[in-house]
Amino acid sequence: MDDSTDSIRQEVVARRDMTVAQLQKRYEEVFGKPTRVTSRHFLWKRVGYRLQEIAENVPPVSPAQLEREQQLVGMARIRWRDKPSRKGRKEVARTARDPRLPPVGSVLRRIHNRREHSVMVLPDGFEYQGQVYPSLTRVATLIAGTHWSGFAFFNLNGRRVQKGGKR
């Protein structure tokens, strides 16, 4: 073993007893930038990996990796979370229209309990009995009286629904 391997081992042993604040400070020394991470285990491992990279003269990320990362970022669908609603739940912003849905203006029909139910597809929801609902699942649950996937209830996911509502 050489001196760099011994020094890394000593550093690993010393870091086991460090507090989160001390690990954050060591992270900043090793990476040259501060971190907001408060996971002691993550910081302990990440600093150790970086110390090994430094000892072996390995750059943290190659230029080719950075270029590929930028290409992938451009292709990714980004989903942002909105601020919490009044109910305290976070809602995910819709990025694209679900391909299983028929075009806007289409009417979905389903016979349930010997009664025909019609739902119109809107650009931002579904109209059922004069009211607008944000999801097809809400409409299906309202009609059935129990939780149903809207796509399954209206047979929009490709599977066939048998008579009586059974799949």
C-alpha positions in Angstrom: 0.0 0.0 0.0 1.2 3.5 -0.7 0.8 6.7 1.3 -2.3 7.9 -0.6 -4.2 4.7 0.2 -3.3 5.0 3.9 -4.3 8.6 4.1 -7.7 7.8 2.4 -8.3 5.0 4.9 -7.4 7.4 7.8 -9.8 10.0 6.4 -12.6 7.4 6.1 -12.1 6.4 9.7 -12.0 10.0 10.9 -15.2 10.8 9.0 -17.2 8.1 10.7 -17.4 10.3 13.9 -18.0 13.6 12.1 -21.3 15.5 12.5 -23.4 16.5 9.5 -22.0 20.1 9.8 -18.5 18.8 9.8 -19.2 16.6 6.8 -20.8 19.5 4.9 -17.6 21.6 5.6 -15.4 18.7 4.4 -17.6 18.4 1.3 -17.1 22.0 0.5 -13.4 21.6 0.9 -13.2 18.6 -1.4 -15.7 19.7 -4.1 -15.1 23.5 -3.9 -18.8 24.3 -3.5 -21.2 24.1 -0.6 -24.0 21.6 -0.2 -27.5 21.7 1.3 -27.6 17.9 1.7 -28.2 16.9 5.4 -27.9 13.1 5.0 -24.9 12.1 7.0 -24.6 8.8 5.2 -24.7 10.4 1.7 -22.1 13.0 2.7 -19.8 10.4 4.2 -19.9 8.3 1.1 -19.7 11.2 -1.4 -16.7 12.7 0.3 -15.0 9.3 0.4 -15.6 8.7 -3.3 -14.3 12.1 -4.2 -11.2 11.6 -2.1 -10.5 8.4 -4.0 -10.9 10.2 -7.3 -8.5 12.9 -6.2 -6.0 10.3 -5.0 -6.2 8.5 -8.4 -6.3 11.8 -10.4 -9.7 11.0 -11.8 -11.7 14.1 -12.9 -15.2 14.2 -11.4 -16.9 14.3 -14.8 -15.3 14.1 -18.3 -16.2 16.7 -20.9 -17.8 13.9 -23.0 -20.0 13.0 -20.1 -21.0 16.6 -19.6 -21.9 16.9 -23.3 -24.0 13.8 -23.2 -25.7 15.0 -20.1 -26.7 18.2 -21.9 -28.1 16.2 -24.8 -30.2 14.1 -22.4 -31.5 17.2 -20.5 -32.7 18.6 -23.8 -34.7 15.5 -24.5 -36.2 15.0 -21.0 -39.8 15.8 -20.2 -39.8 18.1 -17.3 -42.5 17.8 -14.7 -42.8 20.7 -12.3 -44.7 20.6 -9.0 -47.0 23.5 -8.3 -47.3 25.1 -4.9 -49.4 23.1 -2.5 -53.2 23.6 -2.9 -55.4 24.6 -0.1 -55.9 21.0 0.9 -52.1 20.7 1.3 -51.6 18.3 -1.5 -49.1 19.0 -4.3 -50.5 18.8 -7.8 -48.3 17.9 -10.8 -48.6 20.2 -13.7 -49.8 18.3 -16.8 -47.1 18.2 -19.5 -49.0 16.5 -22.3 -52.4 15.1 -23.1 -52.8 11.4 -22.4 -52.7 9.6 -25.8 -55.5 7.2 -24.6 -58.0 10.0 -24.5 -60.2 10.7 -27.6 -60.1 14.2 -29.1 -61.7 17.1 -27.4 -65.4 17.3 -28.0 -65.8 13.5 -28.1 -68.5 11.9 -25.9 -67.7 8.8 -23.9 -70.7 6.5 -23.2 -71.0 3.7 -20.7 -73.9 1.7 -19.5 -73.7 1.1 -15.8 -76.5 -0.4 -13.7 -78.9 -0.3 -16.7 -78.3 3.4 -17.2 -76.4 5.1 -19.9 -73.9 7.7 -18.8 -72.3 10.3 -21.2 -69.2 12.3 -20.5 -67.8 15.0 -22.9 -64.1 15.3 -23.2 -63.0 19.0 -22.6 -59.5 20.5 -23.2 -58.9 20.7 -19.4 -61.4 18.2 -17.9 -64.5 16.2 -18.4 -68.2 17.3 -18.3 -70.7 15.0 -16.7 -74.3 16.1 -15.9 -73.5 19.7 -16.4 -70.4 19.8 -14.1 -66.8 19.8 -15.0 -64.4 17.3 -13.4 -60.6 17.4 -13.5 -60.2 13.7 -14.2 -62.0 10.8 -15.7 -61.4 8.8 -12.6 -63.5 11.2 -10.6 -66.3 10.8 -13.0 -66.1 7.0 -13.0 -66.0 6.9 -9.2 -69.0 9.2 -9.0 -71.0 6.9 -11.4 -69.9 3.6 -9.9 -70.1 4.7 -6.3 -66.7 3.1 -5.7 -63.1 3.8 -6.9 -62.6 3.1 -10.5 -59.8 4.0 -13.0 -61.5 6.3 -15.5 -59.6 4.7 -18.4 -60.7 1.2 -17.3 -64.3 2.2 -16.6 -64.7 3.8 -20.1 -62.6 1.0 -21.7 -59.9 3.5 -23.0 -56.9 1.4 -22.0 -57.4 -1.3 -24.6 -59.0 -4.0 -22.4 -62.5 -5.1 -22.9 -65.1 -4.4 -20.1 -67.6 -7.2 -19.7 -71.3 -6.7 -19.1 -72.1 -5.8 -15.5 -68.9 -3.7 -15.1 -66.5 -6.7 -14.6 -63.2 -6.7 -16.4 
